[in-house]
Each structure stands twice: as structure tokens, then as C-alpha cells.
Amino acid sequence: MPKKEKIEKEKRNLKRKIFSYYMQVEDDNTDEIIGYLADINMIGFRLDCKKEFPLDQNYSLRFDLTDEVAEKAFMVVVARSKWSQ
């Protein structure tokens, strides 16, 4: 008999906005592409990336914006990694 997978209950209280396209995200200090914005809400966001980031560290991230999102070409934020898988 196969093992049943434990399914965790969704713990988020805020609804996340899922993007129909991935927005590129770069390290603002090195200009390295680190991943793509997958979803976002009022208190956080998720990046899809190949590399794992140490937890509880701050990162300066640059989001390249499109005309549909804002009049500016990019936005820089300081973010802290809270979860990685």
C-alpha cells in the first residue's frame, strides 16, 4: 500500500496575485539575473529561481517593469529571504 502524502493546509491569510508572465528580477548590486517573480501579495512575494538563498538575509532586488505595470523602467526593493525550497 503506498504511503499517503501529508498535505499541509494553506497558511496564507492574504490572497496572492499570480502573474501570467514571469517578471525578471536581478540582484541590484551585481546585475545578475536571480529569478522571476511568480506571485505577490501585500506582505511578500515568491521568486522562481535555480539557486537557493540563505534565510534571514537582506537582498537588494531590481524588478524590470513594463509599460503595463508602471511608467518607470525598474524598481529596486530590499527584501529578506524567509523561505526556500
DONU-560913 format. One record per residue: residue number from 1; x, y, z of N, C-alpha, C, O in turn; residue in one letter. Coordinates in nm, 2 decimals. Each point is the difference from the previous one (the first is absolute). Example, Ala and Ser with C-alpha at 12.3 -4.5 7.8 and 13.67 -1.06 7.14 Angstrom:
<pts>
+-----+--------+--------+--------+--------+--------+--------+--------+--------+--------+--------+--------+--------+------+
|  nr |   n_px |   n_py |   n_pz |  ca_px |  ca_py |  ca_pz |   c_px |   c_py |   c_pz |   o_px |   o_py |   o_pz | rest |
+-----+--------+--------+--------+--------+--------+--------+--------+--------+--------+--------+--------+--------+------+
|   1 |   1.32 |  -0.57 |   0.78 |  -0.09 |   0.12 |   0.00 |   0.09 |   0.12 |   0.00 |   0.10 |   0.00 |   0.07 |    a |
|   2 |  -0.14 |   0.11 |  -0.14 |   0.09 |   0.11 |   0.00 |  -0.08 |   0.11 |   0.08 |   0.05 |   0.11 |   0.01 |    s |
+-----+--------+--------+--------+--------+--------+--------+--------+--------+--------+--------+--------+--------+------+
</pts>
This chain:
<pts>
+-----+--------+--------+--------+--------+--------+--------+--------+--------+--------+--------+--------+--------+------+
|  nr |   n_px |   n_py |   n_pz |  ca_px |  ca_py |  ca_pz |   c_px |   c_py |   c_pz |   o_px |   o_py |   o_pz | rest |
+-----+--------+--------+--------+--------+--------+--------+--------+--------+--------+--------+--------+--------+------+
|   1 |   0.08 |  -0.12 |   0.00 |  -0.08 |   0.12 |   0.00 |   0.09 |   0.12 |   0.00 |   0.09 |   0.02 |   0.09 |    m |
|   2 |  -0.11 |   0.08 |  -0.18 |   0.08 |   0.12 |  -0.01 |  -0.02 |   0.09 |   0.12 |  -0.11 |   0.01 |   0.05 |    p |
|   3 |   0.22 |   0.06 |  -0.01 |  -0.02 |   0.10 |   0.11 |  -0.08 |   0.12 |  -0.05 |   0.01 |   0.04 |  -0.11 |    k |
|   4 |  -0.09 |   0.00 |   0.20 |  -0.08 |   0.12 |  -0.03 |   0.09 |   0.13 |   0.02 |   0.07 |   0.00 |   0.10 |    k |
|   5 |  -0.07 |   0.09 |  -0.19 |   0.07 |   0.12 |   0.02 |  -0.07 |   0.09 |   0.09 |  -0.12 |   0.02 |  -0.01 |    e |
|   6 |   0.20 |   0.04 |   0.10 |  -0.06 |   0.10 |   0.09 |  -0.03 |   0.13 |  -0.07 |   0.10 |   0.06 |  -0.06 |    k |
|   7 |  -0.22 |  -0.02 |   0.05 |  -0.04 |   0.13 |  -0.06 |  -0.01 |   0.11 |   0.10 |  -0.09 |  -0.01 |   0.09 |    i |
|   8 |   0.17 |   0.11 |  -0.10 |  -0.01 |   0.11 |   0.10 |  -0.11 |   0.09 |  -0.04 |  -0.02 |   0.03 |  -0.12 |    e |
|   9 |  -0.05 |   0.02 |   0.22 |  -0.10 |   0.10 |  -0.02 |   0.06 |   0.13 |  -0.03 |   0.10 |   0.04 |   0.05 |    k |
|  10 |  -0.16 |   0.03 |  -0.15 |   0.05 |   0.13 |  -0.04 |   0.00 |   0.10 |   0.12 |  -0.11 |   0.01 |   0.06 |    e |
|  11 |   0.22 |   0.05 |  -0.03 |   0.01 |   0.08 |   0.12 |  -0.01 |   0.15 |  -0.03 |  -0.01 |   0.09 |   0.09 |    k |
|  12 |   0.01 |  -0.05 |  -0.22 |  -0.01 |   0.14 |  -0.03 |  -0.14 |   0.06 |   0.02 |  -0.10 |  -0.07 |  -0.02 |    r |
|  13 |   0.10 |   0.19 |   0.08 |  -0.13 |   0.07 |   0.02 |  -0.03 |   0.10 |  -0.11 |  -0.11 |   0.03 |  -0.02 |    n |
|  14 |   0.22 |   0.01 |  -0.05 |  -0.02 |   0.10 |  -0.11 |   0.00 |  -0.07 |  -0.13 |   0.09 |  -0.09 |  -0.03 |    l |
|  15 |  -0.18 |   0.13 |  -0.06 |   0.00 |  -0.06 |  -0.13 |   0.12 |   0.05 |  -0.09 |   0.03 |   0.12 |   0.00 |    k |
|  16 |   0.03 |  -0.21 |  -0.07 |   0.12 |   0.03 |  -0.08 |  -0.04 |   0.03 |  -0.14 |  -0.10 |  -0.07 |  -0.06 |    r |
|  17 |   0.16 |   0.16 |  -0.01 |  -0.02 |   0.03 |  -0.14 |   0.10 |  -0.09 |  -0.08 |   0.12 |   0.02 |   0.02 |    k |
|  18 |  -0.17 |  -0.10 |  -0.10 |   0.08 |  -0.09 |  -0.09 |   0.02 |   0.07 |  -0.13 |  -0.10 |   0.04 |  -0.06 |    i |
|  19 |   0.22 |  -0.02 |   0.01 |   0.03 |   0.06 |  -0.12 |  -0.02 |  -0.09 |  -0.12 |   0.03 |  -0.12 |   0.01 |    f |
|  20 |  -0.08 |   0.17 |  -0.12 |  -0.01 |  -0.08 |  -0.12 |   0.13 |  -0.01 |  -0.07 |   0.02 |  -0.08 |  -0.10 |    s |
|  21 |   0.08 |   0.16 |   0.14 |   0.13 |   0.00 |  -0.06 |   0.10 |   0.02 |   0.12 |  -0.03 |   0.06 |   0.10 |    y |
|  22 |   0.15 |  -0.11 |  -0.12 |   0.10 |   0.02 |   0.11 |   0.07 |   0.13 |  -0.02 |   0.05 |   0.03 |  -0.11 |    y |
|  23 |  -0.04 |   0.05 |   0.21 |   0.07 |   0.13 |   0.00 |   0.14 |  -0.03 |   0.05 |   0.03 |  -0.06 |   0.10 |    m |
|  24 |   0.07 |   0.10 |  -0.19 |   0.14 |  -0.03 |   0.03 |   0.05 |   0.08 |   0.13 |  -0.04 |   0.12 |   0.01 |    q |
|  25 |   0.12 |  -0.18 |   0.07 |   0.05 |   0.06 |   0.13 |   0.15 |  -0.02 |   0.00 |   0.05 |  -0.11 |  -0.02 |    v |
|  26 |   0.02 |   0.23 |   0.04 |   0.15 |   0.00 |   0.00 |   0.05 |   0.04 |   0.14 |  -0.07 |   0.07 |   0.07 |    e |
|  27 |   0.19 |  -0.11 |  -0.04 |   0.07 |   0.05 |   0.12 |   0.05 |   0.14 |  -0.04 |   0.07 |   0.01 |  -0.10 |    d |
|  28 |  -0.12 |   0.09 |   0.17 |   0.03 |   0.14 |  -0.04 |   0.15 |   0.03 |   0.02 |   0.05 |   0.09 |  -0.06 |    d |
|  29 |   0.02 |  -0.17 |   0.14 |   0.14 |   0.03 |   0.03 |   0.09 |  -0.07 |  -0.11 |   0.11 |   0.06 |  -0.03 |    n |
|  30 |  -0.15 |  -0.17 |  -0.03 |   0.09 |  -0.07 |  -0.09 |  -0.06 |  -0.01 |  -0.14 |   0.07 |  -0.04 |  -0.10 |    t |
|  31 |  -0.20 |   0.09 |   0.08 |  -0.07 |  -0.01 |  -0.13 |  -0.03 |  -0.15 |  -0.04 |  -0.04 |  -0.02 |  -0.12 |    d |
|  32 |   0.07 |  -0.07 |   0.20 |  -0.03 |  -0.14 |  -0.03 |  -0.15 |  -0.03 |   0.01 |  -0.07 |   0.04 |   0.09 |    e |
|  33 |   0.02 |  -0.11 |  -0.20 |  -0.14 |  -0.05 |   0.01 |  -0.01 |  -0.11 |   0.10 |   0.07 |  -0.10 |  -0.01 |    i |
|  34 |  -0.16 |   0.12 |   0.11 |  -0.01 |  -0.10 |   0.10 |  -0.12 |  -0.08 |  -0.01 |  -0.01 |  -0.11 |   0.06 |    i |
|  35 |  -0.09 |   0.16 |  -0.13 |  -0.12 |  -0.08 |  -0.01 |  -0.12 |   0.09 |  -0.06 |   0.03 |   0.10 |  -0.07 |    g |
|  36 |  -0.15 |  -0.15 |   0.09 |  -0.11 |   0.06 |  -0.06 |  -0.11 |   0.01 |   0.10 |  -0.02 |  -0.10 |   0.08 |    y |
|  37 |  -0.06 |   0.21 |  -0.07 |  -0.11 |   0.01 |   0.09 |  -0.11 |  -0.09 |  -0.04 |  -0.05 |   0.01 |  -0.11 |    l |
|  38 |   0.01 |  -0.10 |   0.21 |  -0.10 |  -0.09 |  -0.03 |  -0.14 |   0.04 |   0.05 |  -0.10 |  -0.01 |  -0.06 |    a |
|  39 |   0.10 |   0.06 |   0.19 |  -0.12 |   0.06 |   0.05 |   0.03 |   0.10 |   0.11 |   0.11 |   0.00 |   0.05 |    d |
|  40 |  -0.21 |   0.07 |  -0.01 |   0.02 |   0.11 |   0.09 |  -0.12 |   0.03 |   0.08 |  -0.11 |  -0.02 |  -0.05 |    i |
|  41 |   0.12 |   0.07 |   0.18 |  -0.11 |   0.06 |   0.07 |   0.05 |   0.12 |   0.08 |   0.11 |   0.05 |  -0.02 |    n |
|  42 |  -0.19 |   0.00 |   0.11 |   0.03 |   0.12 |   0.08 |   0.12 |  -0.01 |   0.09 |   0.07 |   0.10 |   0.03 |    m |
|  43 |  -0.03 |  -0.22 |   0.01 |   0.11 |  -0.02 |   0.09 |   0.12 |  -0.08 |  -0.05 |   0.09 |  -0.02 |   0.07 |    i |
|  44 |  -0.10 |  -0.03 |  -0.19 |   0.11 |  -0.07 |  -0.05 |  -0.02 |  -0.05 |  -0.15 |  -0.10 |   0.03 |  -0.06 |    g |
|  45 |   0.20 |  -0.10 |   0.01 |   0.00 |  -0.05 |  -0.13 |   0.08 |  -0.12 |  -0.01 |   0.08 |  -0.03 |   0.09 |    f |
|  46 |  -0.10 |  -0.05 |  -0.20 |   0.07 |  -0.12 |  -0.03 |   0.08 |   0.02 |  -0.13 |  -0.05 |   0.04 |  -0.10 |    r |
|  47 |   0.18 |  -0.08 |   0.11 |   0.08 |  -0.01 |  -0.12 |   0.02 |  -0.14 |  -0.04 |   0.02 |  -0.09 |   0.08 |    l |
|  48 |  -0.02 |   0.07 |  -0.21 |   0.04 |  -0.13 |  -0.05 |   0.15 |   0.02 |  -0.04 |   0.03 |   0.08 |  -0.09 |    d |
|  49 |   0.06 |  -0.16 |   0.15 |   0.14 |   0.01 |  -0.04 |   0.07 |  -0.13 |   0.02 |  -0.05 |  -0.09 |   0.08 |    c |
|  50 |   0.16 |   0.07 |  -0.14 |   0.07 |  -0.13 |   0.00 |   0.09 |  -0.01 |   0.13 |   0.02 |  -0.11 |   0.05 |    k |
|  51 |   0.02 |   0.23 |   0.00 |   0.10 |   0.00 |   0.11 |  -0.08 |   0.01 |   0.13 |  -0.10 |   0.08 |   0.01 |    k |
|  52 |   0.15 |  -0.14 |   0.10 |  -0.06 |   0.02 |   0.13 |   0.06 |   0.12 |   0.07 |   0.12 |   0.02 |  -0.02 |    e |
|  53 |  -0.20 |   0.05 |   0.09 |   0.05 |   0.12 |   0.07 |   0.00 |  -0.03 |   0.15 |  -0.10 |  -0.05 |   0.05 |    f |
|  54 |   0.21 |   0.08 |   0.02 |   0.00 |  -0.01 |   0.15 |  -0.12 |   0.08 |   0.06 |  -0.03 |   0.11 |  -0.05 |    p |
|  55 |  -0.03 |  -0.17 |   0.15 |  -0.11 |   0.06 |   0.07 |   0.04 |   0.12 |   0.09 |   0.11 |   0.01 |   0.04 |    l |
|  56 |  -0.20 |   0.08 |  -0.03 |   0.01 |   0.12 |   0.09 |   0.12 |   0.09 |  -0.04 |   0.07 |   0.06 |   0.08 |    d |
|  57 |  -0.05 |  -0.05 |  -0.21 |   0.10 |   0.10 |  -0.05 |  -0.07 |   0.10 |  -0.09 |  -0.10 |  -0.04 |  -0.07 |    q |
|  58 |   0.15 |   0.16 |   0.06 |  -0.06 |   0.10 |  -0.08 |   0.07 |   0.00 |  -0.14 |   0.12 |  -0.03 |  -0.01 |    n |
|  59 |  -0.20 |   0.06 |  -0.09 |   0.04 |   0.01 |  -0.14 |  -0.06 |   0.12 |  -0.06 |  -0.11 |   0.04 |   0.02 |    y |
|  60 |   0.20 |   0.03 |  -0.10 |  -0.05 |   0.11 |  -0.08 |  -0.04 |  -0.05 |  -0.14 |   0.08 |  -0.04 |  -0.08 |    s |
|  61 |  -0.21 |   0.04 |   0.05 |  -0.05 |  -0.06 |  -0.12 |  -0.06 |   0.11 |  -0.09 |  -0.06 |   0.09 |   0.04 |    l |
|  62 |   0.09 |  -0.11 |  -0.17 |  -0.05 |   0.09 |  -0.10 |  -0.10 |  -0.07 |  -0.09 |   0.03 |  -0.11 |  -0.06 |    r |
|  63 |  -0.15 |   0.17 |   0.05 |  -0.11 |  -0.06 |  -0.08 |  -0.01 |   0.09 |  -0.13 |  -0.02 |   0.12 |   0.01 |    f |
|  64 |   0.04 |  -0.19 |  -0.12 |  -0.02 |   0.08 |  -0.13 |  -0.15 |   0.00 |  -0.02 |  -0.07 |  -0.10 |   0.00 |    d |
|  65 |   0.03 |   0.23 |  -0.03 |  -0.15 |   0.02 |  -0.01 |  -0.03 |   0.02 |  -0.15 |   0.08 |   0.04 |  -0.08 |    l |
|  66 |  -0.21 |  -0.07 |   0.05 |  -0.05 |   0.03 |  -0.13 |  -0.09 |   0.12 |   0.00 |  -0.04 |   0.05 |   0.11 |    t |
|  67 |   0.01 |   0.00 |  -0.23 |  -0.09 |   0.12 |   0.00 |  -0.14 |  -0.03 |   0.06 |  -0.07 |   0.09 |   0.04 |    d |
|  68 |   0.03 |  -0.22 |  -0.05 |  -0.13 |  -0.04 |   0.06 |   0.00 |   0.01 |   0.15 |  -0.11 |   0.01 |   0.06 |    e |
|  69 |   0.23 |  -0.02 |   0.00 |   0.00 |   0.00 |   0.15 |   0.03 |   0.14 |   0.05 |  -0.06 |   0.04 |   0.10 |    v |
|  70 |   0.15 |   0.03 |  -0.16 |   0.04 |   0.13 |   0.06 |   0.07 |   0.08 |  -0.11 |   0.04 |  -0.05 |  -0.11 |    a |
|  71 |  -0.03 |   0.18 |   0.14 |   0.06 |   0.09 |  -0.10 |   0.16 |   0.00 |   0.01 |   0.07 |   0.04 |  -0.09 |    e |
|  72 |  -0.02 |  -0.10 |   0.20 |   0.14 |  -0.01 |   0.02 |   0.05 |  -0.13 |  -0.06 |  -0.07 |  -0.10 |  -0.02 |    k |
|  73 |   0.20 |   0.10 |  -0.01 |   0.06 |  -0.12 |  -0.06 |   0.03 |  -0.11 |   0.10 |   0.00 |  -0.12 |  -0.04 |    a |
|  74 |   0.03 |   0.15 |   0.16 |   0.03 |  -0.10 |   0.10 |  -0.04 |   0.05 |   0.14 |  -0.03 |   0.12 |   0.02 |    f |
|  75 |   0.03 |  -0.21 |   0.08 |  -0.02 |   0.03 |   0.14 |   0.10 |  -0.08 |   0.08 |   0.02 |  -0.12 |  -0.03 |    m |
|  76 |   0.04 |   0.18 |   0.13 |   0.10 |  -0.07 |   0.09 |  -0.07 |  -0.01 |   0.14 |  -0.05 |   0.10 |   0.05 |    v |
|  77 |   0.06 |  -0.22 |   0.00 |  -0.05 |  -0.02 |   0.14 |   0.10 |  -0.08 |   0.08 |   0.08 |  -0.08 |  -0.06 |    v |
|  78 |  -0.08 |   0.10 |   0.19 |   0.08 |  -0.08 |   0.09 |  -0.09 |  -0.11 |   0.05 |  -0.11 |   0.03 |   0.06 |    v |
|  79 |   0.14 |  -0.15 |  -0.08 |  -0.08 |  -0.12 |   0.04 |   0.08 |  -0.09 |   0.09 |   0.12 |  -0.01 |  -0.01 |    a |
|  80 |  -0.19 |  -0.06 |   0.10 |   0.06 |  -0.09 |   0.09 |  -0.06 |  -0.14 |  -0.03 |  -0.12 |  -0.02 |  -0.01 |    r |
|  81 |   0.21 |  -0.08 |  -0.01 |  -0.04 |  -0.13 |  -0.03 |  -0.06 |  -0.07 |   0.13 |   0.07 |   0.00 |   0.10 |    s |
|  82 |  -0.18 |  -0.06 |  -0.12 |  -0.07 |  -0.06 |   0.12 |  -0.03 |  -0.15 |  -0.02 |  -0.03 |  -0.07 |   0.09 |    k |
|  83 |   0.04 |   0.03 |  -0.22 |  -0.04 |  -0.14 |  -0.03 |   0.07 |  -0.04 |  -0.13 |   0.02 |   0.08 |  -0.09 |    w |
|  84 |   0.03 |  -0.21 |   0.09 |   0.06 |  -0.05 |  -0.12 |  -0.03 |  -0.15 |  -0.02 |   0.00 |  -0.07 |   0.10 |    s |
|  85 |  -0.02 |   0.03 |  -0.22 |  -0.02 |  -0.14 |  -0.02 |   0.05 |  -0.03 |  -0.14 |  -0.01 |  -0.12 |  -0.04 |    q |
+-----+--------+--------+--------+--------+--------+--------+--------+--------+--------+--------+--------+--------+------+
</pts>
